[in-house]
């Protein structure tokens, strides 16, 4: 059972930046020959959950970004510490949401359509952008 622990988030003014991190524990390095995808979803009040950015720990294609964050957000990973980072720049109030780290074994390209029940999830961290 993979556990995901998030950190970062908080309040920031529009135009500012935030950095989120998510560390996966109980992820067996011996399984690196199987793709392991990690990334972020977000949910704003009254809106559907939205995929944000996803990346592989092992070699693979991507990363993958939602159109709404392309050019502003960057996902990266530290394979030694089993951590992914989400660098968020040029934040605007529409980015205000609870951000959830997610992970799964398999292809990152399924991020739009996969059953969320099949993911591992972090506890969520709030990002609030004020105008």
ChimeraX attribute file (.defattr): number of C-alpha atoms within 10 A of each C-alpha:
attribute: neighborCount
match mode: 1-to-1
recipient: residues
	/A:1	8
	/A:2	15
	/A:3	16
	/A:4	24
	/A:5	17
	/A:6	21
	/A:7	17
	/A:8	14
	/A:9	20
	/A:10	14
	/A:11	14
	/A:12	18
	/A:13	14
	/A:14	17
	/A:15	14
	/A:16	14
	/A:17	18
	/A:18	19
	/A:19	17
	/A:20	21
	/A:21	22
	/A:22	27
	/A:23	21
	/A:24	21
	/A:25	14
	/A:26	10
	/A:27	15
	/A:28	11
	/A:29	12
	/A:30	7
	/A:31	11
	/A:32	12
	/A:33	9
	/A:34	14
	/A:35	17
	/A:36	20
	/A:37	23
	/A:38	32
	/A:39	29
	/A:40	27
	/A:41	21
	/A:42	22
	/A:43	18
	/A:44	17
	/A:45	9
	/A:46	6
	/A:47	9
	/A:48	9
	/A:49	16
	/A:50	18
	/A:51	23
	/A:52	25
	/A:53	26
	/A:54	28
	/A:55	26
	/A:56	25
	/A:57	19
	/A:58	15
	/A:59	12
	/A:60	13
	/A:61	11
	/A:62	12
	/A:63	16
	/A:64	19
	/A:65	21
	/A:66	15
	/A:67	10
	/A:68	13
	/A:69	17
	/A:70	12
	/A:71	11
	/A:72	13
	/A:73	20
	/A:74	19
	/A:75	22
	/A:76	19
	/A:77	19
	/A:78	11
	/A:79	12
	/A:80	8
	/A:81	11
	/A:82	18
	/A:83	19
	/A:84	25
	/A:85	23
	/A:86	22
	/A:87	15
	/A:88	20
	/A:89	17
	/A:90	15
	/A:91	23
	/A:92	17
	/A:93	15
	/A:94	13
	/A:95	20
	/A:96	20
	/A:97	22
	/A:98	18
	/A:99	25
	/A:100	26
	/A:101	31
	/A:102	25
	/A:103	27
	/A:104	19
	/A:105	15
	/A:106	12
	/A:107	18
	/A:108	24
	/A:109	15
	/A:110	11
	/A:111	26
	/A:112	13
	/A:113	8
	/A:114	12
	/A:115	9
	/A:116	14
	/A:117	7
	/A:118	11
	/A:119	17
	/A:120	17
	/A:121	22
	/A:122	21
	/A:123	14
	/A:124	22
	/A:125	20
	/A:126	18
	/A:127	23
	/A:128	22
	/A:129	21
	/A:130	16
	/A:131	11
